Amino acid sequence: MRFSAATTADKLLPQRIALRVRPFLGRIDDILMAEDERGEAGRMSAIAFAIRLVSAAIAFISQVLLARWMGVFEYGIVVLVWTTMVIAGNVSCLGFHTTVIRFIPEYREKGMLAELRGVLVASRLFVLVASTTIAVIGALGVLLLSSYLESYYVVPFVLGFVCLPMIAFSDLLQGVSRAYAWAVFSLSPTYLVRPVLILVFMALALALGYPADAKTALIAAILATWATTIWQLASTTGRMSRSLPPGASSFRFREWMVVSLPIFLVEGFFFLLTNADVLMVGFFMQPDDVAVYFATVKTLALVHFVYFSVKAGVAQRYAAYAHSSPEKLAAFARETVAWTFWPSLAMGIIVLALGELMLMLFGPDFVAGYPLLFLLVGAVVMRSTVGPCESLLTMTGNQNICAFIYALTLALNVVLSVILIPAVGLWGAAIATAAAMVFEAAALSFTVWSRLGVVMAIFLPAGSRR
């Protein structure tokens, strides 16, 4: 028996209110309970949303505890190092974590099992070798340049690079799970299991008498990341062995690389863009300022995860429709804009209402970030008006132009940050980020329309392919 939003409202709400909201909840039920591909994508997005909601709560609580345990300065060091490693880990996949989302549905749809086995094996080997190489080079680089770095950053960054290969490998395994539409399993290791384990290992370390500093926190992160990824690998392998019979493998390295490299640029620019403000604050300001800004951004994540949830549920469906039904693709893409915007708007209002109280939980120093939330929430909601445009471009073979847009957006963000952060501090980072988000949304929406003839903008009339 499936959950029904309309039925639940009838049972829990007064009759007058239930009658008013029933048409809207009925449309939600139509999406979530449909047996077709649209229903599958809707359910996966809803599951992803629920997981991200729970994960946001876990992440928020864990960050509050870490900030309380370590203090603003040490917490700021951890924030900068961990943010850098998450970006580097994603980039270390060189696009394969998204490439598998494009090719796995296509190979399964066409019965190309040899190619399916090939891309699964090749992507694992490629990501593991590439991420390990980058981690070794990064750690050696930190040691060689240690005299030019602040002393309190050297050991934490070296420890961070120990995490990097498993962060990258986890991203790849998440992509494989998304391609198979394993909604819960694709997101739970990264967003539920790993943050809980980090908190548990950190609490155990403090109970055993280890200092509450950045080094201890990063060692806890190493243990949690490696344990989570090894479990994720074993579980993913077991699931695939049950759905994919043994046989020969076919390797199309040239085809995969041609697609992966532009995706690598798209994902790399996107991750840099998403975290550039934290990195730029770390470059120009002290760890205390990084901590305050990161806590503000963590609070903002409650709005961000709507977009990521929709993206997690629809990317593989974009890929499938692109190879089977352009008309369905256009209609479905338009629908996903509404899936993104209205929940983002609702979450934005909630965050602004509760933001000051949430920041106060980190400590009295963190409330200074609350005014920044108004600008940043407005920018995120503005970004949500065009839905997951970059996923549509990437899944339809337009990854090159998407990479170019993100390069321009990142350049705009960095240039504005360099100009504004030294002048107006954290407000400079927020203004640069907001301006970049608005430019990104406009450029992506225009590109989708010009390349695919699809209008992805919530307040513009629905369009169709030209």
C-alpha positions in Angstrom: 0.0 0.0 0.0 1.5 3.3 -1.1 1.4 6.6 0.7 -1.2 9.0 -0.6 -0.9 12.7 0.2 -4.6 13.4 -0.5 -5.8 10.5 1.7 -3.4 11.6 4.5 -4.7 15.1 4.4 -8.3 13.9 4.6 -7.5 12.0 7.8 -5.4 14.6 9.5 -6.7 18.0 8.4 -10.1 19.7 9.1 -12.5 18.9 6.3 -12.7 22.5 5.0 -8.9 22.8 4.7 -8.6 19.2 3.3 -11.1 20.1 0.5 -9.1 23.1 -0.4 -5.7 21.4 -0.7 -7.0 18.1 -2.2 -6.6 19.2 -5.9 -3.0 20.1 -5.3 -2.3 16.9 -3.3 -4.1 14.9 -5.9 -1.6 16.1 -8.6 1.2 15.1 -6.3 -0.3 11.6 -6.0 -0.7 11.4 -9.8 3.1 12.0 -10.1 4.2 9.7 -7.3 1.9 6.8 -7.9 2.1 6.7 -11.7 3.5 3.4 -13.0 5.3 5.0 -16.0 8.8 6.5 -16.3 7.4 9.9 -15.0 6.2 8.2 -11.9 9.5 6.5 -11.3 11.4 9.8 -11.7 8.9 11.6 -9.4 9.2 8.9 -6.8 13.0 9.0 -7.0 13.0 12.8 -6.7 10.6 12.6 -3.7 12.8 9.9 -2.0 15.9 12.0 -2.8 14.1 15.1 -1.2 13.3 13.1 1.9 16.8 11.8 2.2 18.3 15.2 1.7 15.9 16.6 4.3 17.0 14.0 6.8 20.6 14.5 5.8 20.3 18.2 6.1 19.1 17.8 9.7 22.0 15.4 10.4 24.6 17.6 8.8 23.2 20.7 10.6 23.3 18.9 14.0 26.8 17.5 13.3 28.1 20.9 12.3 26.7 22.6 15.3 28.3 20.0 17.6 31.6 20.2 15.8 31.6 24.0 16.1 30.7 23.8 19.8 33.3 21.1 20.5 36.2 22.8 18.5 35.5 26.5 18.7 35.3 28.9 15.8 39.0 28.8 14.8 39.6 25.0 14.6 36.1 24.6 13.0 37.0 27.1 10.3 40.1 25.0 9.5 38.1 21.8 9.1 35.5 23.6 7.0 38.1 24.9 4.5 39.9 21.5 4.3 36.8 19.4 3.9 35.2 21.7 1.3 38.4 21.5 -0.7 38.5 17.7 -0.5 34.8 17.4 -1.5 35.5 19.6 -4.6 38.8 17.7 -5.4 37.1 14.3 -5.0 34.3 15.2 -7.4 36.7 16.6 -9.9 38.9 13.5 -9.6 36.1 11.4 -11.1 37.0 13.3 -14.4 33.3 13.2 -15.3 32.8 9.4 -15.1 30.4 9.7 -12.1 28.0 11.5 -14.4 28.9 9.7 -17.6 27.6 6.4 -16.2 24.3 8.1 -15.6 24.1 8.8 -19.3 25.3 5.5 -20.7 23.9 2.9 -18.2 20.2 3.7 -19.1 21.1 3.7 -22.8 22.9 0.4 -22.7 20.1 -1.2 -20.6 17.4 0.2 -22.9 19.2 -1.2 -26.0 20.3 -4.5 -24.4 24.0 -3.7 -24.9 25.2 -5.8 -21.9 28.8 -6.1 -23.0 29.1 -2.3 -23.2 27.3 -2.1 -19.8 29.8 -4.4 -18.2 32.6 -2.4 -19.8 31.6 1.0 -18.6 31.0 -0.3 -15.1 34.5 -1.8 -14.9 36.4 1.0 -16.7 34.8 3.7 -14.6 35.8 2.2 -11.4 39.4 1.6 -12.4 39.7 5.0 -14.0 38.3 6.9 -11.0 40.4 5.0 -8.5 43.7 5.5 -10.3 43.0 9.2 -11.1 41.8 10.1 -7.6 44.8 8.3 -5.9 47.2 10.1 -8.2 45.7 13.5 -7.5 45.7 12.8 -3.8 49.4 11.9 -3.8 50.3 14.9 -5.8 48.2 17.1 -3.6 49.7 15.8 -0.3 53.3 16.2 -1.7 52.5 19.7 -2.9 51.3 20.7 0.5 54.5 19.4 2.1 56.7 21.0 -0.4 55.0 24.4 -0.1 54.5 24.2 3.6 56.7 27.2 4.2 54.3 29.4 2.2 51.2 28.1 4.0 49.9 29.0 7.4 51.3 26.4 9.8 47.8 25.4 11.1 46.7 24.3 7.6 49.6 21.9 6.7 48.8 18.7 8.6 45.0 19.0 8.2 45.4 19.3 4.4 47.6 16.3 4.2 45.1 14.3 6.3 42.4 15.6 3.9 44.1 14.1 0.9 44.0 10.7 2.6 40.2 11.0 2.3 40.2 12.1 -1.4 40.2 8.8 -3.3 37.3 7.4 -1.2 35.3 10.6 -1.7 35.8 10.3 -5.4 35.0 6.6 -5.5 31.8 7.2 -3.5 30.7 9.8 -6.0 31.1 7.3 -8.8 29.2 4.6 -6.9 26.4 7.1 -6.3 26.3 7.8 -10.0 25.9 4.1 -10.8 23.1 3.7 -8.2 21.3 6.8 -9.7 21.6 5.3 -13.2 19.9 2.1 -11.9 17.2 4.3 -10.1 18.2 2.9 -6.7 17.0 6.1 -5.0 17.6 5.3 -1.3 20.8 3.5 -1.8 22.3 6.1 -4.2 22.1 8.9 -1.6 22.2 7.3 1.8 25.9 6.4 2.0 27.1 10.0 1.3 24.3 11.9 3.0 23.2 9.7 5.9 25.8 7.1 6.8 29.1 9.1 6.3 28.1 12.2 8.4 26.7 10.1 11.2 29.9 8.1 11.3 32.1 11.2 11.3 30.1 12.5 14.3 30.4 9.1 16.1 34.1 8.8 15.5 34.7 12.4 16.7 32.7 11.8 19.8 34.6 8.6 20.6 37.9 10.4 20.1 36.9 13.2 22.5 35.7 10.6 25.0 39.1 8.9 24.8 40.8 12.2 25.6 42.0 13.3 22.2 42.2 17.1 21.6 39.1 18.8 20.1 41.0 20.2 17.1 41.0 20.0 13.3 43.4 17.1 13.2 41.2 14.9 15.3 38.1 15.9 13.3 39.9 15.0 10.0 41.1 11.6 11.3 37.5 10.9 12.2 36.5 11.9 8.7 39.1 9.6 7.2 37.8 6.6 9.2 34.2 7.4 8.4 34.8 8.0 4.6 36.8 4.8 4.1 34.3 2.7 6.1 31.3 4.1 4.2 32.8 3.8 0.7 34.0 0.2 1.3 30.5 -0.8 2.4 29.0 1.1 -0.5 31.3 -0.8 -3.0 30.3 -4.2 -1.6 26.6 -3.4 -1.6 26.7 -1.9 -5.1 28.6 -4.9 -6.5 26.1 -7.3 -4.9 23.1 -5.5 -6.4 24.6 -5.3 -9.9 25.6 -9.0 -9.9 21.9 -9.9 -9.3 20.7 -7.7 -12.2 23.5 -8.2 -14.7 24.4 -11.7 -15.9 28.1 -12.5 -16.3 29.6 -12.3 -19.8 32.0 -10.5 -22.1 32.8 -6.8 -21.7 33.2 -4.3 -24.4 35.2 -1.1 -23.8 34.5 2.1 -25.8 37.2 4.3 -24.2 37.2 6.9 -26.9 33.4 7.4 -26.8 33.3 7.5 -23.0 36.2 9.9 -22.8 34.7 12.2 -25.5 31.6 12.5 -23.3 33.4 12.5 -19.9 35.8 15.3 -20.5 33.2 18.0 -21.2 31.1 16.6 -18.3 34.3 16.8 -16.1 34.5 20.5 -17.0 30.8 21.0 -16.3 30.9 19.2 -12.9 34.2 20.7 -12.0 33.1 24.2 -12.7 29.7 23.5 -11.0 31.4 22.3 -7.8 33.9 25.1 -7.8 31.0 27.5 -8.3 29.0 26.0 -5.5 31.9 26.3 -3.1 33.9 29.1 -4.5 32.6 31.6 -2.0 33.9 29.4 1.0 37.3 29.0 -0.7 37.6 32.7 -1.5 36.7 33.6 2.1 39.4 31.2 3.2 41.9 32.8 0.9 41.3 36.4 2.0 40.1 36.0 5.6 40.8 34.1 8.8 39.4 30.7 9.8 36.9 32.4 12.2 35.3 34.2 9.2 35.3 30.9 7.2 33.4 29.3 10.0 30.8 32.0 10.2 30.3 32.0 6.4 30.1 28.2 6.2 27.6 28.0 9.0 25.4 30.5 7.0 25.8 28.4 3.8 25.0 25.2 5.8 21.7 26.9 6.9 21.1 27.8 3.2 21.6 24.2 2.2 18.0 23.5 3.3 16.9 25.5 0.2 19.7 24.1 -2.0 18.8 20.4 -1.5 15.5 20.8 -3.3 17.3 21.4 -6.5 19.8 18.5 -5.9 16.9 16.2 -5.0 15.1 16.9 -8.3 18.4 16.5 -10.2 19.0 13.2 -8.6 15.6 11.9 -9.7 15.4 13.1 -13.2 18.9 13.0 -14.8 18.6 9.3 -15.9 15.1 9.9 -17.2 16.3 12.8 -19.3 18.9 10.4 -20.8 16.3 7.8 -21.5 13.8 10.2 -23.2 16.6 11.8 -25.2 17.1 8.4 -27.0 13.4 7.5 -27.2 10.9 10.4 -27.2 11.9 14.1 -27.8 8.3 15.1 -27.2 8.2 13.4 -23.8 11.5 15.0 -23.0 10.3 18.5 -23.6 7.1 18.0 -21.5 9.0 16.3 -18.7 11.7 18.9 -18.6 9.1 21.6 -18.2 7.5 19.7 -15.4 10.7 19.4 -13.5 11.0 23.2 -13.3 7.8 23.3 -11.1 9.2 20.4 -9.0 12.2 22.6 -8.3 10.8 26.1 -7.9 7.8 25.8 -5.5 9.5 23.6 -2.8 12.6 25.9 -3.0 10.4 28.9 -2.4 8.7 27.3 0.5 12.0 26.2 2.0 13.4 29.7 1.5 10.7 31.2 3.6 11.2 28.7 6.3 15.0 29.3 6.4 14.5 33.1 6.6 12.0 32.7 9.4 14.3 30.3 11.5 17.7 31.3 10.2 18.8 33.5 13.2 17.8 30.8 15.7 19.6 28.1 13.7 22.8 30.1 13.5 22.6 30.9 17.2 22.9 27.1 17.8 26.5 27.2 16.4 27.4 29.9 19.0 26.9 33.6 19.5 29.6 34.5 17.0 27.8 32.8 14.1 24.7 35.1 14.2 26.7 37.7 12.3 25.9 35.6 9.2 22.1 36.0 9.4 21.7 39.1 7.3 23.6 37.4 4.5 20.8 34.8 4.3 18.3 37.2 2.8 20.5 37.8 -0.3 21.6 34.2 -0.6 18.1 32.7 -0.2 16.8 35.1 -2.9 19.6 34.0 -5.2 18.9 30.3 -4.7 15.2 30.7 -5.3 16.0 32.7 -8.4 18.2 29.8 -9.6 15.4 27.4 -9.0 13.1 29.1 -11.5 14.8 27.3 -14.3 15.1 23.8 -12.8 17.9 21.4 -13.5 18.9 22.9 -16.9 22.5 21.7 -16.8 21.3 18.1 -16.3 19.1 18.4 -19.4 22.0 19.8 -21.5 24.5 17.2 -20.3 22.1 14.2 -20.8 21.3 15.4 -24.4 24.8 15.8 -25.6 25.2 19.5 -25.0 27.8 19.2 -22.3 30.3 21.4 -24.1 28.2 24.6 -24.1 27.2 23.8 -20.5 30.9 23.6 -19.5 31.4 27.0 -21.2 28.6 28.6 -19.3 29.9 27.3 -16.0 33.4 28.5 -16.8 32.0 32.0 -17.4 29.9 31.9 -14.2 32.9 30.7 -12.2 35.1 33.5 -13.6 32.4 36.1 -12.8 32.2 34.7 -9.2 35.9 34.8 -8.7 36.4 38.2 -10.2 33.7 39.7 -8.1 35.0 37.9 -5.0 38.5 39.3 -5.5 37.1 42.8 -5.8 34.5 42.7 -3.1 35.7 40.4 -0.3 38.7 42.7 0.6 36.4 45.7 0.5 33.3 44.5 2.3 34.2 41.1 3.8 31.6 38.4 4.0 29.0 40.6 2.2 31.4 40.6 -0.8 31.3 36.8 -1.0 27.5 36.8 -0.7 27.1 39.5 -3.4 29.5 37.6 -5.8 27.7 34.3 -5.2 24.3 35.8 -5.8 25.3 37.6 -9.0 26.9 34.4 -10.3 23.7 32.4 -9.6 21.5 34.8 -11.4 23.8 34.9 -14.4 24.0 31.0 -14.4 20.2 30.6 -14.4 19.7 33.1 -17.2 22.4 31.6 -19.4 21.4 28.0 -18.9 17.7 28.7 -19.5 18.5 30.6 -22.7 20.8 27.8 -23.9 18.2 25.1 -23.3 15.7 27.1 -25.3 18.1 27.9 -28.2 19.5 24.3 -28.4 16.5 22.2 -27.6 13.5 24.5 -28.0 12.4 23.9 -24.5 11.3 26.7 -22.2 12.7 26.0 -18.8 11.5 29.0 -16.8 8.7 28.9 -14.2 6.9 32.1 -15.2 7.2 31.9 -19.0 4.6 30.1 -21.1 5.2 26.4 -21.8 7.1 25.8 -25.0 7.8 22.8 -27.1 10.7 21.7 -29.3 11.1 23.8 -32.5 
